[in-house]
Amino acid sequence: MTKSVSKKERVAFYFAASLRDMSYALAGGYLTLFYVDIMGFAGTASLLIIPIITRAWDGVNDPLLGAYFDRRPFSKEKARPVFKVTALPVSILLVCLFWAPRFSANPQLDYLFKCVFAVVTYCLFEAMHTINGTAFMSLYNSISADPDERTEIISVSRLFSMAGTGIVFGGIPILLGRFENDNVAAKKWIYLGCACLVSLFFLLYNFLMIRYVRERVVIPPPEKQRLLPMLKRFAQNKLLLLMIASNCIGNLINTGTIYLYFYTYNMGNPALQTVAYALTLPAFVAGSLLVPRLTRRFEKRTIMVACCLMMVAVNALYLTAGYRPALWLVAAALFLNNLPFSVKATLYWDMVADSVDYAEWRTGYRNDGMVYSIEGCAGKIIGAVGAMFTGVVISAIDFVPNALTQSVATMKGLFYIPVAVTIVTTLLSAVPYFFYDLDRHKYEKILEDLGLRRQSRTAPDSARADG
């Protein structure tokens, strides 16, 4: 419960976080583009229907898997056995996601089979990926019982996660930039090759978690849990609900998938996306490392609101740059935007970990699997809306997939629409934090109560009192 985390274990956890998030970056950042450029789903109902079907599956699948994670028997270890079971299936399914087989010489029949193949592979991938991701995220709580040590570990691990995400987001545009935009065959092999490489990294991440990382806060439930009461207890976690609401609003429209097209056509080369993000890496590093210092001086909700307002101001100024801005203006806007974004993204997961303690204090049950699975489910459902937004926008602005050039009106849409939407959603995402009432003093009292309760191995009725 109180043993500190060694340097070797921290390093293993950090690199595991980096390798793990490559799979999220690839599937979350490029699957829609793969569907558009390679599978031929652009401008069709399939680009809207597929996200609806798959996210509906997530809406049922994720809470059930989270409940299974918490309900299954465990004593000394809760998360690590999951890595052993899910590592290989997820790696294989990740490759299948970016494989574009030809099923029939008949174009209509081939198209239908491709749609079915996309739905089936995605649903299987998400099921296994969800339970694996839930196990990893639960380590944010169980790797250390010391909240200060936990904040430090989360901050650095999020930095490594961003690095893994950056490698994928930066590497693929460089590869795509070596070929003409209409070279579909080259794009097909780039996506498949990257999927194979990331799947190997996913196996390595699981090995590091199994071999080096330990769980220190493992609290078996006082009794066998049932699904409906677990969902009711989840609904009592008002802190988490507020954070999920904020995160869903902020990510309601996924503008990230459009930006590769912006760099390809407005800026003239997709590889410039990598250059721009490389120039802003210090912002990501500084933001992640600032979190422990900021939380010692300010309340967490104050930091979150301030980050939202700073991002709104930066994007509002960026709108004045024009639809074909100079590279230095793009890099400057990214730098000033990514600094508060990095703080906000890192602090969010620290606050989610706090909400697990809050829920245990209030209900007597530590259902971290349910917390992280439903949080992830909400993100995936919102991601479906973002994917549909991409399809709607590229259709509305008359975007032509794999074309060598686009019209001026299309390029204006690629710039102005994502930035304007980001301003609105980021501003609205600050609102839920005005109702977030967990301050430093109250959290210290919660930890003190939990320590006494764990020592006695009881869950008194006072645990249900709403602080």
Residue pairs with C-beta under 8 A, 6 or more apart in sequence:
1 145
1 216
1 217
1 454
2 145
2 146
2 216
3 216
4 144
4 146
4 149
5 13
5 143
5 144
5 149
5 153
5 216
8 212
9 143
9 212
9 213
9 214
10 153
10 156
12 208
12 209
12 211
12 212
12 213
13 139
13 143
13 153
13 157
13 208
13 209
13 212
13 213
14 156
14 157
14 159
14 160
15 160
15 205
15 208
16 136
16 205
16 206
16 208
16 209
16 213
17 136
17 157
17 158
17 160
17 161
17 164
17 205
18 160
18 161
18 163
18 164
19 164
19 201
19 202
19 204
19 205
19 208
20 133
20 136
20 161
20 164
20 202
20 205
21 161
21 162
21 164
21 165
22 164
22 165
22 167
22 168
22 198
22 201
22 202
23 90
23 94
23 129
23 198
23 199
23 201
23 202
24 133
24 165
25 164
25 165
25 167
25 168
25 169
26 94
26 98
26 168
26 194
26 195
26 198
27 94
27 97
27 125
27 129
28 383
29 165
29 168
29 169
29 256
29 257
30 98
30 168
30 172
30 191
30 194
30 257
31 97
31 98
31 122
32 47
32 257
32 387
32 390
32 391
33 257
33 260
34 97
34 98
34 100
34 191
35 41
35 42
35 46
35 47
35 50
35 118
36 42
36 47
36 391
36 394
36 401
37 184
37 187
37 401
37 402
38 100
38 184
38 187
38 188
38 191
39 100
39 114
39 118
40 111
40 114
41 47
41 50
41 115
41 118
42 391
42 394
42 395
42 399
42 401
43 391
43 394
43 395
43 401
46 111
46 115
47 387
47 388
47 390
47 391
48 388
48 391
48 392
49 115
50 115
50 118
50 119
50 122
51 383
51 384
51 385
51 387
51 388
52 384
52 388
53 119
54 119
54 122
54 123
54 126
54 384
55 380
55 381
55 383
55 384
57 123
57 126
58 126
58 130
58 377
58 380
58 381
58 384
59 377
59 381
61 123
61 126
61 127
61 130
61 377
62 130
62 373
62 374
62 376
62 377
62 380
63 231
63 370
63 373
63 374
63 377
64 227
65 127
65 130
65 131
65 134
65 369
65 373
66 134
66 367
66 369
66 370
66 371
66 372
66 373
66 374
67 225
67 227
67 230
67 369
67 370
67 373
68 131
68 369
69 78
69 82
69 131
69 134
69 135
69 138
69 369
69 370
69 373
70 221
70 225
70 230
70 367
70 368
70 369
70 370
71 221
71 224
71 225
71 227
71 230
74 81
74 218
74 220
75 218
75 220
76 215
76 218
77 215
77 218
78 135
78 138
78 142
78 215
78 218
78 369
79 135
79 136
79 138
79 139
79 142
79 209
79 215
80 135
80 209
80 210
80 213
80 215
82 131
82 132
82 134
82 135
83 132
83 135
83 136
83 206
83 209
83 210
84 206
84 210
86 128
86 129
86 131
86 132
86 135
86 206
87 132
87 202
87 203
87 206
87 207
88 203
89 128
90 125
90 128
90 129
90 132
90 199
90 202
91 199
91 200
91 202
91 203
92 199
93 121
93 124
93 125
93 128
93 129
94 125
94 195
94 198
94 199
94 202
95 192
95 195
95 196
95 199
96 121
96 125
97 121
97 122
97 125
97 195
98 191
98 192
98 194
98 195
99 192
99 195
100 114
100 188
100 192
101 114
101 117
102 110
103 109
103 110
103 113
103 114
103 117
104 110
104 113
126 380
130 373
130 376
130 377
132 206
133 372
133 376
134 369
134 372
134 373
134 376
135 369
136 209
137 349
137 368
137 372
137 376
138 368
138 369
138 372
139 209
139 213
139 215
140 150
140 153
140 154
140 157
140 349
140 352
140 353
141 150
141 217
141 353
141 356
141 357
141 366
141 368
142 215
142 216
142 217
142 218
142 368
143 150
143 153
143 213
143 214
143 215
143 216
143 217
144 150
144 153
144 216
144 217
145 216
145 217
147 354
147 443
147 447
148 292
150 350
150 353
151 291
151 292
151 295
151 350
152 292
154 346
154 349
154 350
154 353
155 288
155 289
155 291
155 292
155 346
155 350
156 288
156 289
158 288
158 342
158 345
158 346
158 349
159 284
159 285
159 288
159 289
159 342
159 346
162 284
162 288
162 342
162 345
163 284
166 277
166 281
166 284
168 194
168 198
169 273
169 274
169 277
170 273
170 274
170 277
170 278
171 194
171 274
172 190
172 191
172 194
173 260
173 263
173 270
173 271
173 272
173 273
173 274
174 270
174 271
174 274
175 190
175 194
176 187
176 190
176 260
176 264
176 270
176 271
177 269
177 270
177 271
178 186
179 186
179 187
180 404
181 264
181 402
181 403
181 404
182 402
182 403
182 404
184 402
187 402
219 360
219 366
219 454
221 365
221 366
221 367
222 364
222 365
222 458
222 459
225 365
225 367
230 365
230 367
230 370
231 370
233 359
233 363
233 365
233 367
234 240
234 359
234 367
234 370
234 371
234 374
235 241
236 359
236 362
236 363
237 355
237 358
237 359
237 362
237 371
239 351
239 354
239 355
239 358
239 436
239 438
240 352
240 355
240 358
240 359
240 371
240 375
242 432
242 433
242 435
242 436
243 348
243 351
243 352
243 355
243 432
243 436
244 374
244 375
244 378
245 432
246 304
246 429
246 430
246 431
246 432
246 433
247 348
247 375
247 378
247 379
247 382
247 429
248 378
248 379
248 381
248 382
249 425
249 428
249 429
249 431
249 432
250 308
250 425
250 426
250 428
250 429
251 379
251 382
251 383
251 386
251 425
252 382
252 385
252 386
252 425
253 385
253 386
253 389
253 418
253 421
253 422
253 425
254 382
254 383
254 385
254 386
254 387
254 389
254 390
255 386
255 389
255 417
255 418
255 419
255 421
255 422
256 386
257 386
257 387
257 390
258 390
258 393
258 394
258 414
258 417
258 418
259 273
259 418
260 270
260 273
261 394
261 399
261 414
262 411
262 414
262 415
262 418
263 269
263 270
263 271
263 272
263 273
263 276
264 270
265 405
265 406
265 410
265 411
265 414
266 323
266 324
266 411
266 414
266 415
267 273
267 324
267 327
267 330
272 327
272 330
275 327
275 331
276 327
276 330
276 331
276 334
277 334
279 331
279 334
279 335
280 331
280 334
280 335
280 338
282 335
283 334
283 335
283 336
283 338
283 339
283 342
284 338
284 342
285 342
286 339
286 342
287 338
287 339
287 340
287 341
287 342
287 343
287 345
287 346
288 342
288 343
288 346
290 343
291 343
291 346
291 347
291 350
294 303
294 343
294 347
295 303
295 347
295 350
299 439
299 440
300 347
300 350
300 351
300 354
300 438
301 433
301 434
301 436
301 438
303 343
303 344
303 347
304 344
304 347
304 348
304 351
304 430
304 433
305 430
305 433
305 434
306 340
307 340
307 341
307 343
307 344
307 347
308 340
308 344
308 426
308 427
308 429
308 430
309 427
309 430
310 336
310 339
310 340
311 337
311 340
311 341
311 344
311 422
311 426
312 423
312 426
312 427
314 333
314 336
314 337
314 340
315 333
315 337
315 419
315 422
315 423
315 426
316 423
317 333
318 325
318 329
318 333
318 337
318 419
319 416
319 419
319 420
319 423
321 329
321 330
321 333
322 415
323 411
323 412
323 414
323 415
323 416
324 411
324 415
325 333
325 415
352 371
352 372
352 375
354 438
354 443
355 371
356 366
356 368
356 371
357 443
357 446
357 447
357 450
358 438
358 443
358 446
359 365
359 366
359 367
359 371
360 366
360 450
361 446
361 449
361 450
361 463
361 467
362 463
362 464
362 465
362 466
362 467
363 463
363 464
364 453
364 459
364 463
364 464
365 459
389 421
393 399
393 413
393 417
394 401
396 413
397 409
397 410
397 412
397 413
397 414
397 417
398 407
398 409
398 410
399 406
399 410
399 413
399 414
400 406
400 410
406 414
442 467
445 467
446 467
449 463
453 459
453 460
453 463
